[in-house]
Amino acid sequence: MRLKTAVTKFGQIYLPSKVRKVLGLDTTKELEYIANRKTILLLPKGLSAEDALKSIDIIRQDLENEKSDLANTLQVAEIKK
């Protein structure tokens, strides 16, 4: 699931209700994040390293499929020219 959000002037981000529902988040749940210079990974607090890595692998596969789908779309567009 790829969604966009913005950072407010207070440093807050909005998580749509669809995302909160899928993750089982409410105002009583805490999140953790891991950040480097290019990426922020937002995780439910207490998620095991093993489960986090499984989730990252699924995201990687989704991104590869997205990249492949874009390449196929561009090829079809070239053929139609």
mmCIF file of the N, C-alpha and C atoms, coordinates in Angstrom:
data_MODEL
# 
_entry.id   MODEL 
# 
loop_
_atom_site.group_PDB 
_atom_site.id 
_atom_site.type_symbol 
_atom_site.label_atom_id 
_atom_site.label_alt_id 
_atom_site.label_comp_id 
_atom_site.label_asym_id 
_atom_site.label_entity_id 
_atom_site.label_seq_id 
_atom_site.pdbx_PDB_ins_code 
_atom_site.Cartn_x 
_atom_site.Cartn_y 
_atom_site.Cartn_z 
_atom_site.occupancy 
_atom_site.B_iso_or_equiv 
_atom_site.pdbx_formal_charge 
_atom_site.auth_seq_id 
_atom_site.auth_comp_id 
_atom_site.auth_asym_id 
_atom_site.auth_atom_id 
_atom_site.pdbx_PDB_model_num 
ATOM 1   N N  . MET A 1 1  ? 0.852  -1.162  0.000   1.00 0.00 ? 1  MET A N  1 
ATOM 2   C CA . MET A 1 1  ? 0.000  0.000   0.000   1.00 0.00 ? 1  MET A CA 1 
ATOM 3   C C  . MET A 1 1  ? 0.900  1.228   0.000   1.00 0.00 ? 1  MET A C  1 
ATOM 4   N N  . ARG A 1 2  ? 0.804  2.031   -1.028  1.00 0.00 ? 2  ARG A N  1 
ATOM 5   C CA . ARG A 1 2  ? 1.620  3.245   -1.108  1.00 0.00 ? 2  ARG A CA 1 
ATOM 6   C C  . ARG A 1 2  ? 0.693  4.443   -0.967  1.00 0.00 ? 2  ARG A C  1 
ATOM 7   N N  . LEU A 1 3  ? 0.945  5.244   0.036   1.00 0.00 ? 3  LEU A N  1 
ATOM 8   C CA . LEU A 1 3  ? 0.143  6.432   0.299   1.00 0.00 ? 3  LEU A CA 1 
ATOM 9   C C  . LEU A 1 3  ? 1.070  7.623   0.511   1.00 0.00 ? 3  LEU A C  1 
ATOM 10  N N  . LYS A 1 4  ? 0.537  8.803   0.320   1.00 0.00 ? 4  LYS A N  1 
ATOM 11  C CA . LYS A 1 4  ? 1.313  10.024  0.555   1.00 0.00 ? 4  LYS A CA 1 
ATOM 12  C C  . LYS A 1 4  ? 0.750  10.749  1.766   1.00 0.00 ? 4  LYS A C  1 
ATOM 13  N N  . THR A 1 5  ? 1.639  11.407  2.482   1.00 0.00 ? 5  THR A N  1 
ATOM 14  C CA . THR A 1 5  ? 1.242  12.254  3.597   1.00 0.00 ? 5  THR A CA 1 
ATOM 15  C C  . THR A 1 5  ? 2.261  13.371  3.696   1.00 0.00 ? 5  THR A C  1 
ATOM 16  N N  . ALA A 1 6  ? 1.962  14.373  4.466   1.00 0.00 ? 6  ALA A N  1 
ATOM 17  C CA . ALA A 1 6  ? 2.872  15.502  4.643   1.00 0.00 ? 6  ALA A CA 1 
ATOM 18  C C  . ALA A 1 6  ? 3.250  15.616  6.111   1.00 0.00 ? 6  ALA A C  1 
ATOM 19  N N  . VAL A 1 7  ? 4.346  16.288  6.354   1.00 0.00 ? 7  VAL A N  1 
ATOM 20  C CA . VAL A 1 7  ? 4.773  16.565  7.722   1.00 0.00 ? 7  VAL A CA 1 
ATOM 21  C C  . VAL A 1 7  ? 4.290  17.972  8.060   1.00 0.00 ? 7  VAL A C  1 
ATOM 22  N N  . THR A 1 8  ? 3.584  18.105  9.178   1.00 0.00 ? 8  THR A N  1 
ATOM 23  C CA . THR A 1 8  ? 3.086  19.420  9.578   1.00 0.00 ? 8  THR A CA 1 
ATOM 24  C C  . THR A 1 8  ? 4.228  20.265  10.135  1.00 0.00 ? 8  THR A C  1 
ATOM 25  N N  . LYS A 1 9  ? 3.949  21.536  10.358  1.00 0.00 ? 9  LYS A N  1 
ATOM 26  C CA . LYS A 1 9  ? 4.979  22.419  10.917  1.00 0.00 ? 9  LYS A CA 1 
ATOM 27  C C  . LYS A 1 9  ? 5.359  21.998  12.339  1.00 0.00 ? 9  LYS A C  1 
ATOM 28  N N  . PHE A 1 10 ? 4.546  21.132  12.946  1.00 0.00 ? 10 PHE A N  1 
ATOM 29  C CA . PHE A 1 10 ? 4.838  20.609  14.282  1.00 0.00 ? 10 PHE A CA 1 
ATOM 30  C C  . PHE A 1 10 ? 5.560  19.259  14.220  1.00 0.00 ? 10 PHE A C  1 
ATOM 31  N N  . GLY A 1 11 ? 5.882  18.796  13.007  1.00 0.00 ? 11 GLY A N  1 
ATOM 32  C CA . GLY A 1 11 ? 6.592  17.526  12.838  1.00 0.00 ? 11 GLY A CA 1 
ATOM 33  C C  . GLY A 1 11 ? 5.694  16.307  12.886  1.00 0.00 ? 11 GLY A C  1 
ATOM 34  N N  . GLN A 1 12 ? 4.387  16.515  12.779  1.00 0.00 ? 12 GLN A N  1 
ATOM 35  C CA . GLN A 1 12 ? 3.447  15.406  12.840  1.00 0.00 ? 12 GLN A CA 1 
ATOM 36  C C  . GLN A 1 12 ? 3.118  14.906  11.429  1.00 0.00 ? 12 GLN A C  1 
ATOM 37  N N  . ILE A 1 13 ? 2.758  13.613  11.354  1.00 0.00 ? 13 ILE A N  1 
ATOM 38  C CA . ILE A 1 13 ? 2.272  13.056  10.098  1.00 0.00 ? 13 ILE A CA 1 
ATOM 39  C C  . ILE A 1 13 ? 0.889  12.472  10.348  1.00 0.00 ? 13 ILE A C  1 
ATOM 40  N N  . TYR A 1 14 ? 0.106  12.395  9.288   1.00 0.00 ? 14 TYR A N  1 
ATOM 41  C CA . TYR A 1 14 ? -1.242 11.850  9.365   1.00 0.00 ? 14 TYR A CA 1 
ATOM 42  C C  . TYR A 1 14 ? -1.218 10.422  8.828   1.00 0.00 ? 14 TYR A C  1 
ATOM 43  N N  . LEU A 1 15 ? -1.735 9.478   9.594   1.00 0.00 ? 15 LEU A N  1 
ATOM 44  C CA . LEU A 1 15 ? -1.903 8.107   9.134   1.00 0.00 ? 15 LEU A CA 1 
ATOM 45  C C  . LEU A 1 15 ? -3.387 7.905   8.840   1.00 0.00 ? 15 LEU A C  1 
ATOM 46  N N  . PRO A 1 16 ? -3.748 7.656   7.594   1.00 0.00 ? 16 PRO A N  1 
ATOM 47  C CA . PRO A 1 16 ? -5.158 7.474   7.256   1.00 0.00 ? 16 PRO A CA 1 
ATOM 48  C C  . PRO A 1 16 ? -5.791 6.340   8.058   1.00 0.00 ? 16 PRO A C  1 
ATOM 49  N N  . SER A 1 17 ? -7.097 6.444   8.271   1.00 0.00 ? 17 SER A N  1 
ATOM 50  C CA . SER A 1 17 ? -7.805 5.446   9.074   1.00 0.00 ? 17 SER A CA 1 
ATOM 51  C C  . SER A 1 17 ? -7.649 4.045   8.500   1.00 0.00 ? 17 SER A C  1 
ATOM 52  N N  . LYS A 1 18 ? -7.569 3.925   7.173   1.00 0.00 ? 18 LYS A N  1 
ATOM 53  C CA . LYS A 1 18 ? -7.382 2.613   6.538   1.00 0.00 ? 18 LYS A CA 1 
ATOM 54  C C  . LYS A 1 18 ? -6.084 1.959   7.035   1.00 0.00 ? 18 LYS A C  1 
ATOM 55  N N  . VAL A 1 19 ? -5.023 2.734   7.115   1.00 0.00 ? 19 VAL A N  1 
ATOM 56  C CA . VAL A 1 19 ? -3.729 2.221   7.581   1.00 0.00 ? 19 VAL A CA 1 
ATOM 57  C C  . VAL A 1 19 ? -3.812 1.869   9.059   1.00 0.00 ? 19 VAL A C  1 
ATOM 58  N N  . ARG A 1 20 ? -4.389 2.766   9.843   1.00 0.00 ? 20 ARG A N  1 
ATOM 59  C CA . ARG A 1 20 ? -4.514 2.503   11.283  1.00 0.00 ? 20 ARG A CA 1 
ATOM 60  C C  . ARG A 1 20 ? -5.328 1.245   11.540  1.00 0.00 ? 20 ARG A C  1 
ATOM 61  N N  . LYS A 1 21 ? -6.384 1.063   10.770  1.00 0.00 ? 21 LYS A N  1 
ATOM 62  C CA . LYS A 1 21 ? -7.242 -0.106  10.953  1.00 0.00 ? 21 LYS A CA 1 
ATOM 63  C C  . LYS A 1 21 ? -6.493 -1.395  10.617  1.00 0.00 ? 21 LYS A C  1 
ATOM 64  N N  . VAL A 1 22 ? -5.784 -1.403  9.497   1.00 0.00 ? 22 VAL A N  1 
ATOM 65  C CA . VAL A 1 22 ? -5.030 -2.593  9.083   1.00 0.00 ? 22 VAL A CA 1 
ATOM 66  C C  . VAL A 1 22 ? -3.983 -2.960  10.126  1.00 0.00 ? 22 VAL A C  1 
ATOM 67  N N  . LEU A 1 23 ? -3.341 -1.946  10.714  1.00 0.00 ? 23 LEU A N  1 
ATOM 68  C CA . LEU A 1 23 ? -2.288 -2.190  11.698  1.00 0.00 ? 23 LEU A CA 1 
ATOM 69  C C  . LEU A 1 23 ? -2.822 -2.332  13.122  1.00 0.00 ? 23 LEU A C  1 
ATOM 70  N N  . GLY A 1 24 ? -4.126 -2.134  13.295  1.00 0.00 ? 24 GLY A N  1 
ATOM 71  C CA . GLY A 1 24 ? -4.701 -2.236  14.629  1.00 0.00 ? 24 GLY A CA 1 
ATOM 72  C C  . GLY A 1 24 ? -4.244 -1.120  15.550  1.00 0.00 ? 24 GLY A C  1 
ATOM 73  N N  . LEU A 1 25 ? -4.043 0.069   14.977  1.00 0.00 ? 25 LEU A N  1 
ATOM 74  C CA . LEU A 1 25 ? -3.560 1.202   15.761  1.00 0.00 ? 25 LEU A CA 1 
ATOM 75  C C  . LEU A 1 25 ? -4.713 2.059   16.260  1.00 0.00 ? 25 LEU A C  1 
ATOM 76  N N  . ASP A 1 26 ? -4.592 2.497   17.484  1.00 0.00 ? 26 ASP A N  1 
ATOM 77  C CA . ASP A 1 26 ? -5.499 3.504   18.017  1.00 0.00 ? 26 ASP A CA 1 
ATOM 78  C C  . ASP A 1 26 ? -4.654 4.433   18.884  1.00 0.00 ? 26 ASP A C  1 
ATOM 79  N N  . THR A 1 27 ? -5.281 5.336   19.603  1.00 0.00 ? 27 THR A N  1 
ATOM 80  C CA . THR A 1 27 ? -4.517 6.322   20.367  1.00 0.00 ? 27 THR A CA 1 
ATOM 81  C C  . THR A 1 27 ? -3.761 5.723   21.550  1.00 0.00 ? 27 THR A C  1 
ATOM 82  N N  . THR A 1 28 ? -4.019 4.455   21.862  1.00 0.00 ? 28 THR A N  1 
ATOM 83  C CA . THR A 1 28 ? -3.298 3.817   22.967  1.00 0.00 ? 28 THR A CA 1 
ATOM 84  C C  . THR A 1 28 ? -2.037 3.094   22.497  1.00 0.00 ? 28 THR A C  1 
ATOM 85  N N  . LYS A 1 29 ? -1.874 2.947   21.187  1.00 0.00 ? 29 LYS A N  1 
ATOM 86  C CA . LYS A 1 29 ? -0.731 2.200   20.644  1.00 0.00 ? 29 LYS A CA 1 
ATOM 87  C C  . LYS A 1 29 ? 0.440  3.135   20.371  1.00 0.00 ? 29 LYS A C  1 
ATOM 88  N N  . GLU A 1 30 ? 1.630  2.617   20.570  1.00 0.00 ? 30 GLU A N  1 
ATOM 89  C CA . GLU A 1 30 ? 2.836  3.383   20.282  1.00 0.00 ? 30 GLU A CA 1 
ATOM 90  C C  . GLU A 1 30 ? 3.508  2.840   19.035  1.00 0.00 ? 30 GLU A C  1 
ATOM 91  N N  . LEU A 1 31 ? 4.230  3.706   18.361  1.00 0.00 ? 31 LEU A N  1 
ATOM 92  C CA . LEU A 1 31 ? 4.991  3.334   17.174  1.00 0.00 ? 31 LEU A CA 1 
ATOM 93  C C  . LEU A 1 31 ? 6.466  3.596   17.435  1.00 0.00 ? 31 LEU A C  1 
ATOM 94  N N  . GLU A 1 32 ? 7.301  2.865   16.718  1.00 0.00 ? 32 GLU A N  1 
ATOM 95  C CA . GLU A 1 32 ? 8.746  3.095   16.733  1.00 0.00 ? 32 GLU A CA 1 
ATOM 96  C C  . GLU A 1 32 ? 9.148  3.398   15.297  1.00 0.00 ? 32 GLU A C  1 
ATOM 97  N N  . TYR A 1 33 ? 10.246 4.111   15.132  1.00 0.00 ? 33 TYR A N  1 
ATOM 98  C CA . TYR A 1 33 ? 10.738 4.312   13.776  1.00 0.00 ? 33 TYR A CA 1 
ATOM 99  C C  . TYR A 1 33 ? 12.237 4.109   13.722  1.00 0.00 ? 33 TYR A C  1 
ATOM 100 N N  . ILE A 1 34 ? 12.656 3.681   12.562  1.00 0.00 ? 34 ILE A N  1 
ATOM 101 C CA . ILE A 1 34 ? 14.072 3.524   12.246  1.00 0.00 ? 34 ILE A CA 1 
ATOM 102 C C  . ILE A 1 34 ? 14.309 4.437   11.053  1.00 0.00 ? 34 ILE A C  1 
ATOM 103 N N  . ALA A 1 35 ? 15.326 5.257   11.131  1.00 0.00 ? 35 ALA A N  1 
ATOM 104 C CA . ALA A 1 35 ? 15.572 6.216   10.058  1.00 0.00 ? 35 ALA A CA 1 
ATOM 105 C C  . ALA A 1 35 ? 17.031 6.215   9.650   1.00 0.00 ? 35 ALA A C  1 
ATOM 106 N N  . ASN A 1 36 ? 17.249 6.496   8.380   1.00 0.00 ? 36 ASN A N  1 
ATOM 107 C CA . ASN A 1 36 ? 18.587 6.786   7.883   1.00 0.00 ? 36 ASN A CA 1 
ATOM 108 C C  . ASN A 1 36 ? 18.461 8.034   7.014   1.00 0.00 ? 36 ASN A C  1 
ATOM 109 N N  . ARG A 1 37 ? 19.442 8.328   6.218   1.00 0.00 ? 37 ARG A N  1 
ATOM 110 C CA . ARG A 1 37 ? 19.411 9.563   5.422   1.00 0.00 ? 37 ARG A CA 1 
ATOM 111 C C  . ARG A 1 37 ? 18.351 9.568   4.324   1.00 0.00 ? 37 ARG A C  1 
ATOM 112 N N  . LYS A 1 38 ? 17.841 8.391   3.942   1.00 0.00 ? 38 LYS A N  1 
ATOM 113 C CA . LYS A 1 38 ? 16.915 8.315   2.815   1.00 0.00 ? 38 LYS A CA 1 
ATOM 114 C C  . LYS A 1 38 ? 15.539 7.772   3.162   1.00 0.00 ? 38 LYS A C  1 
ATOM 115 N N  . THR A 1 39 ? 15.396 7.077   4.286   1.00 0.00 ? 39 THR A N  1 
ATOM 116 C CA . THR A 1 39 ? 14.168 6.337   4.544   1.00 0.00 ? 39 THR A CA 1 
ATOM 117 C C  . THR A 1 39 ? 13.787 6.390   6.020   1.00 0.00 ? 39 THR A C  1 
ATOM 118 N N  . ILE A 1 40 ? 12.480 6.364   6.241   1.00 0.00 ? 40 ILE A N  1 
ATOM 119 C CA . ILE A 1 40 ? 11.952 6.195   7.594   1.00 0.00 ? 40 ILE A CA 1 
ATOM 120 C C  . ILE A 1 40 ? 11.076 4.954   7.576   1.00 0.00 ? 40 ILE A C  1 
ATOM 121 N N  . LEU A 1 41 ? 11.319 4.068   8.500   1.00 0.00 ? 41 LEU A N  1 
ATOM 122 C CA . LEU A 1 41 ? 10.526 2.857   8.631   1.00 0.00 ? 41 LEU A CA 1 
ATOM 123 C C  . LEU A 1 41 ? 9.722  2.983   9.923   1.00 0.00 ? 41 LEU A C  1 
ATOM 124 N N  . LEU A 1 42 ? 8.407  2.999   9.800   1.00 0.00 ? 42 LEU A N  1 
ATOM 125 C CA . LEU A 1 42 ? 7.508  3.162   10.941  1.00 0.00 ? 42 LEU A CA 1 
ATOM 126 C C  . LEU A 1 42 ? 6.947  1.801   11.309  1.00 0.00 ? 42 LEU A C  1 
ATOM 127 N N  . LEU A 1 43 ? 7.112  1.406   12.581  1.00 0.00 ? 43 LEU A N  1 
ATOM 128 C CA . LEU A 1 43 ? 6.734  0.072   13.027  1.00 0.00 ? 43 LEU A CA 1 
ATOM 129 C C  . LEU A 1 43 ? 5.869  0.135   14.278  1.00 0.00 ? 43 LEU A C  1 
ATOM 130 N N  . PRO A 1 44 ? 4.944  -0.813  14.429  1.00 0.00 ? 44 PRO A N  1 
ATOM 131 C CA . PRO A 1 44 ? 4.248  -0.913  15.707  1.00 0.00 ? 44 PRO A CA 1 
ATOM 132 C C  . PRO A 1 44 ? 5.275  -1.256  16.790  1.00 0.00 ? 44 PRO A C  1 
ATOM 133 N N  . LYS A 1 45 ? 5.186  -0.590  17.922  1.00 0.00 ? 45 LYS A N  1 
ATOM 134 C CA . LYS A 1 45 ? 6.147  -0.828  19.001  1.00 0.00 ? 45 LYS A CA 1 
ATOM 135 C C  . LYS A 1 45 ? 6.106  -2.296  19.421  1.00 0.00 ? 45 LYS A C  1 
ATOM 136 N N  . GLY A 1 46 ? 7.287  -2.873  19.572  1.00 0.00 ? 46 GLY A N  1 
ATOM 137 C CA . GLY A 1 46 ? 7.388  -4.251  20.027  1.00 0.00 ? 46 GLY A CA 1 
ATOM 138 C C  . GLY A 1 46 ? 7.405  -5.285  18.916  1.00 0.00 ? 46 GLY A C  1 
ATOM 139 N N  . LEU A 1 47 ? 7.285  -4.847  17.663  1.00 0.00 ? 47 LEU A N  1 
ATOM 140 C CA . LEU A 1 47 ? 7.338  -5.791  16.553  1.00 0.00 ? 47 LEU A CA 1 
ATOM 141 C C  . LEU A 1 47 ? 8.712  -6.451  16.537  1.00 0.00 ? 47 LEU A C  1 
ATOM 142 N N  . SER A 1 48 ? 8.741  -7.761  16.431  1.00 0.00 ? 48 SER A N  1 
ATOM 143 C CA . SER A 1 48 ? 10.020 -8.470  16.456  1.00 0.00 ? 48 SER A CA 1 
ATOM 144 C C  . SER A 1 48 ? 10.832 -8.138  15.205  1.00 0.00 ? 48 SER A C  1 
ATOM 145 N N  . ALA A 1 49 ? 12.141 -8.256  15.321  1.00 0.00 ? 49 ALA A N  1 
ATOM 146 C CA . ALA A 1 49 ? 13.021 -8.011  14.182  1.00 0.00 ? 49 ALA A CA 1 
ATOM 147 C C  . ALA A 1 49 ? 12.666 -8.944  13.031  1.00 0.00 ? 49 ALA A C  1 
ATOM 148 N N  . GLU A 1 50 ? 12.349 -10.180 13.351  1.00 0.00 ? 50 GLU A N  1 
ATOM 149 C CA . GLU A 1 50 ? 11.984 -11.166 12.319  1.00 0.00 ? 50 GLU A CA 1 
ATOM 150 C C  . GLU A 1 50 ? 10.728 -10.723 11.558  1.00 0.00 ? 50 GLU A C  1 
ATOM 151 N N  . ASP A 1 51 ? 9.706  -10.282 12.284  1.00 0.00 ? 51 ASP A N  1 
ATOM 152 C CA . ASP A 1 51 ? 8.477  -9.830  11.627  1.00 0.00 ? 51 ASP A CA 1 
ATOM 153 C C  . ASP A 1 51 ? 8.709  -8.547  10.829  1.00 0.00 ? 51 ASP A C  1 
ATOM 154 N N  . ALA A 1 52 ? 9.553  -7.654  11.356  1.00 0.00 ? 52 ALA A N  1 
ATOM 155 C CA . ALA A 1 52 ? 9.878  -6.428  10.633  1.00 0.00 ? 52 ALA A CA 1 
ATOM 156 C C  . ALA A 1 52 ? 10.578 -6.763  9.316   1.00 0.00 ? 52 ALA A C  1 
ATOM 157 N N  . LEU A 1 53 ? 11.517 -7.701  9.351   1.00 0.00 ? 53 LEU A N  1 
ATOM 158 C CA . LEU A 1 53 ? 12.232 -8.087  8.134   1.00 0.00 ? 53 LEU A CA 1 
ATOM 159 C C  . LEU A 1 53 ? 11.304 -8.761  7.125   1.00 0.00 ? 53 LEU A C  1 
ATOM 160 N N  . LYS A 1 54 ? 10.363 -9.555  7.600   1.00 0.00 ? 54 LYS A N  1 
ATOM 161 C CA . LYS A 1 54 ? 9.379  -10.161 6.693   1.00 0.00 ? 54 LYS A CA 1 
ATOM 162 C C  . LYS A 1 54 ? 8.552  -9.080  6.001   1.00 0.00 ? 54 LYS A C  1 
ATOM 163 N N  . SER A 1 55 ? 8.141  -8.078  6.767   1.00 0.00 ? 55 SER A N  1 
ATOM 164 C CA . SER A 1 55 ? 7.361  -6.975  6.197   1.00 0.00 ? 55 SER A CA 1 
ATOM 165 C C  . SER A 1 55 ? 8.178  -6.199  5.173   1.00 0.00 ? 55 SER A C  1 
ATOM 166 N N  . ILE A 1 56 ? 9.444  -5.964  5.486   1.00 0.00 ? 56 ILE A N  1 
ATOM 167 C CA . ILE A 1 56 ? 10.318 -5.248  4.559   1.00 0.00 ? 56 ILE A CA 1 
ATOM 168 C C  . ILE A 1 56 ? 10.475 -6.042  3.266   1.00 0.00 ? 56 ILE A C  1 
ATOM 169 N N  . ASP A 1 57 ? 10.586 -7.348  3.366   1.00 0.00 ? 57 ASP A N  1 
ATOM 170 C CA . ASP A 1 57 ? 10.717 -8.182  2.172   1.00 0.00 ? 57 ASP A CA 1 
ATOM 171 C C  . ASP A 1 57 ? 9.460  -8.096  1.310   1.00 0.00 ? 57 ASP A C  1 
ATOM 172 N N  . ILE A 1 58 ? 8.295  -8.077  1.929   1.00 0.00 ? 58 ILE A N  1 
ATOM 173 C CA . ILE A 1 58 ? 7.039  -7.943  1.177   1.00 0.00 ? 58 ILE A CA 1 
ATOM 174 C C  . ILE A 1 58 ? 6.993  -6.586  0.476   1.00 0.00 ? 58 ILE A C  1 
ATOM 175 N N  . ILE A 1 59 ? 7.403  -5.530  1.178   1.00 0.00 ? 59 ILE A N  1 
ATOM 176 C CA . ILE A 1 59 ? 7.433  -4.194  0.574   1.00 0.00 ? 59 ILE A CA 1 
ATOM 177 C C  . ILE A 1 59 ? 8.407  -4.172  -0.595  1.00 0.00 ? 59 ILE A C  1 
ATOM 178 N N  . ARG A 1 60 ? 9.570  -4.805  -0.433  1.00 0.00 ? 60 ARG A N  1 
ATOM 179 C CA . ARG A 1 60 ? 10.566 -4.857  -1.517  1.00 0.00 ? 60 ARG A CA 1 
ATOM 180 C C  . ARG A 1 60 ? 9.973  -5.533  -2.746  1.00 0.00 ? 60 ARG A C  1 
ATOM 181 N N  . GLN A 1 61 ? 9.267  -6.642  -2.529  1.00 0.00 ? 61 GLN A N  1 
ATOM 182 C CA . GLN A 1 61 ? 8.636  -7.350  -3.648  1.00 0.00 ? 61 GLN A CA 1 
ATOM 183 C C  . GLN A 1 61 ? 7.577  -6.477  -4.312  1.00 0.00 ? 61 GLN A C  1 
ATOM 184 N N  . ASP A 1 62 ? 6.784  -5.777  -3.509  1.00 0.00 ? 62 ASP A N  1 
ATOM 185 C CA . ASP A 1 62 ? 5.767  -4.878  -4.070  1.00 0.00 ? 62 ASP A CA 1 
ATOM 186 C C  . ASP A 1 62 ? 6.408  -3.787  -4.916  1.00 0.00 ? 62 ASP A C  1 
ATOM 187 N N  . LEU A 1 63 ? 7.516  -3.221  -4.435  1.00 0.00 ? 63 LEU A N  1 
ATOM 188 C CA . LEU A 1 63 ? 8.208  -2.175  -5.185  1.00 0.00 ? 63 LEU A CA 1 
ATOM 189 C C  . LEU A 1 63 ? 8.798  -2.715  -6.488  1.00 0.00 ? 63 LEU A C  1 
ATOM 190 N N  . GLU A 1 64 ? 9.325  -3.927  -6.453  1.00 0.00 ? 64 GLU A N  1 
ATOM 191 C CA . GLU A 1 64 ? 9.844  -4.535  -7.678  1.00 0.00 ? 64 GLU A CA 1 
ATOM 192 C C  . GLU A 1 64 ? 8.727  -4.759  -8.683  1.00 0.00 ? 64 GLU A C  1 
ATOM 193 N N  . ASN A 1 65 ? 7.562  -5.210  -8.210  1.00 0.00 ? 65 ASN A N  1 
ATOM 194 C CA . ASN A 1 65 ? 6.413  -5.400  -9.103  1.00 0.00 ? 65 ASN A CA 1 
ATOM 195 C C  . ASN A 1 65 ? 5.937  -4.073  -9.667  1.00 0.00 ? 65 ASN A C  1 
ATOM 196 N N  . GLU A 1 66 ? 5.942  -3.043  -8.835  1.00 0.00 ? 66 GLU A N  1 
ATOM 197 C CA . GLU A 1 66 ? 5.539  -1.708  -9.275  1.00 0.00 ? 66 GLU A CA 1 
ATOM 198 C C  . GLU A 1 66 ? 6.483  -1.217  -10.379 1.00 0.00 ? 66 GLU A C  1 
ATOM 199 N N  . LYS A 1 67 ? 7.773  -1.432  -10.175 1.00 0.00 ? 67 LYS A N  1 
ATOM 200 C CA . LYS A 1 67 ? 8.784  -1.035  -11.153 1.00 0.00 ? 67 LYS A CA 1 
ATOM 201 C C  . LYS A 1 67 ? 8.581  -1.812  -12.453 1.00 0.00 ? 67 LYS A C  1 
ATOM 202 N N  . SER A 1 68 ? 8.310  -3.100  -12.342 1.00 0.00 ? 68 SER A N  1 
ATOM 203 C CA . SER A 1 68 ? 8.067  -3.937  -13.511 1.00 0.00 ? 68 SER A CA 1 
ATOM 204 C C  . SER A 1 68 ? 6.806  -3.497  -14.249 1.00 0.00 ? 68 SER A C  1 
ATOM 205 N N  . ASP A 1 69 ? 5.740  -3.192  -13.493 1.00 0.00 ? 69 ASP A N  1 
ATOM 206 C CA . ASP A 1 69 ? 4.492  -2.725  -14.099 1.00 0.00 ? 69 ASP A CA 1 
ATOM 207 C C  . ASP A 1 69 ? 4.706  -1.423  -14.850 1.00 0.00 ? 69 ASP A C  1 
ATOM 208 N N  . LEU A 1 70 ? 5.500  -0.502  -14.278 1.00 0.00 ? 70 LEU A N  1 
ATOM 209 C CA . LEU A 1 70 ? 5.784  0.772   -14.936 1.00 0.00 ? 70 LEU A CA 1 
ATOM 210 C C  . LEU A 1 70 ? 6.561  0.537   -16.223 1.00 0.00 ? 70 LEU A C  1 
ATOM 211 N N  . ALA A 1 71 ? 7.548  -0.358  -16.185 1.00 0.00 ? 71 ALA A N  1 
ATOM 212 C CA . ALA A 1 71 ? 8.331  -0.660  -17.388 1.00 0.00 ? 71 ALA A CA 1 
ATOM 213 C C  . ALA A 1 71 ? 7.429  -1.238  -18.478 1.00 0.00 ? 71 ALA A C  1 
ATOM 214 N N  . ASN A 1 72 ? 6.524  -2.131  -18.103 1.00 0.00 ? 72 ASN A N  1 
ATOM 215 C CA . ASN A 1 72 ? 5.598  -2.704  -19.080 1.00 0.00 ? 72 ASN A CA 1 
ATOM 216 C C  . ASN A 1 72 ? 4.682  -1.639  -19.671 1.00 0.00 ? 72 ASN A C  1 
ATOM 217 N N  . THR A 1 73 ? 4.201  -0.729  -18.846 1.00 0.00 ? 73 THR A N  1 
ATOM 218 C CA . THR A 1 73 ? 3.341  0.353   -19.313 1.00 0.00 ? 73 THR A CA 1 
ATOM 219 C C  . THR A 1 73 ? 4.082  1.237   -20.296 1.00 0.00 ? 73 THR A C  1 
ATOM 220 N N  . LEU A 1 74 ? 5.344  1.547   -19.986 1.00 0.00 ? 74 LEU A N  1 
ATOM 221 C CA . LEU A 1 74 ? 6.136  2.377   -20.888 1.00 0.00 ? 74 LEU A CA 1 
ATOM 222 C C  . LEU A 1 74 ? 6.400  1.664   -22.217 1.00 0.00 ? 74 LEU A C  1 
ATOM 223 N N  . GLN A 1 75 ? 6.623  0.360   -22.182 1.00 0.00 ? 75 GLN A N  1 
ATOM 224 C CA . GLN A 1 75 ? 6.830  -0.400  -23.413 1.00 0.00 ? 75 GLN A CA 1 
ATOM 225 C C  . GLN A 1 75 ? 5.585  -0.392  -24.276 1.00 0.00 ? 75 GLN A C  1 
ATOM 226 N N  . VAL A 1 76 ? 4.430  -0.553  -23.679 1.00 0.00 ? 76 VAL A N  1 
ATOM 227 C CA . VAL A 1 76 ? 3.162  -0.536  -24.415 1.00 0.00 ? 76 VAL A CA 1 
ATOM 228 C C  . VAL A 1 76 ? 2.960  0.841   -25.026 1.00 0.00 ? 76 VAL A C  1 
ATOM 229 N N  . ALA A 1 77 ? 3.271  1.891   -24.280 1.00 0.00 ? 77 ALA A N  1 
ATOM 230 C CA . ALA A 1 77 ? 3.122  3.257   -24.789 1.00 0.00 ? 77 ALA A CA 1 
ATOM 231 C C  . ALA A 1 77 ? 4.034  3.484   -25.987 1.00 0.00 ? 77 ALA A C  1 
ATOM 232 N N  . GLU A 1 78 ? 5.260  2.957   -25.933 1.00 0.00 ? 78 GLU A N  1 
ATOM 233 C CA . GLU A 1 78 ? 6.206  3.092   -27.053 1.00 0.00 ? 78 GLU A CA 1 
ATOM 234 C C  . GLU A 1 78 ? 5.668  2.364   -28.289 1.00 0.00 ? 78 GLU A C  1 
ATOM 235 N N  . ILE A 1 79 ? 5.119  1.179   -28.107 1.00 0.00 ? 79 ILE A N  1 
ATOM 236 C CA . ILE A 1 79 ? 4.595  0.386   -29.225 1.00 0.00 ? 79 ILE A CA 1 
ATOM 237 C C  . ILE A 1 79 ? 3.431  1.131   -29.888 1.00 0.00 ? 79 ILE A C  1 
ATOM 238 N N  . LYS A 1 80 ? 2.603  1.783   -29.093 1.00 0.00 ? 80 LYS A N  1 
ATOM 239 C CA . LYS A 1 80 ? 1.423  2.468   -29.627 1.00 0.00 ? 80 LYS A CA 1 
ATOM 240 C C  . LYS A 1 80 ? 1.804  3.720   -30.412 1.00 0.00 ? 80 LYS A C  1 
ATOM 241 N N  . LYS A 1 81 ? 2.990  4.251   -30.226 1.00 0.00 ? 81 LYS A N  1 
ATOM 242 C CA . LYS A 1 81 ? 3.417  5.461   -30.959 1.00 0.00 ? 81 LYS A CA 1 
ATOM 243 C C  . LYS A 1 81 ? 3.553  5.152   -32.374 1.00 0.00 ? 81 LYS A C  1 
# 
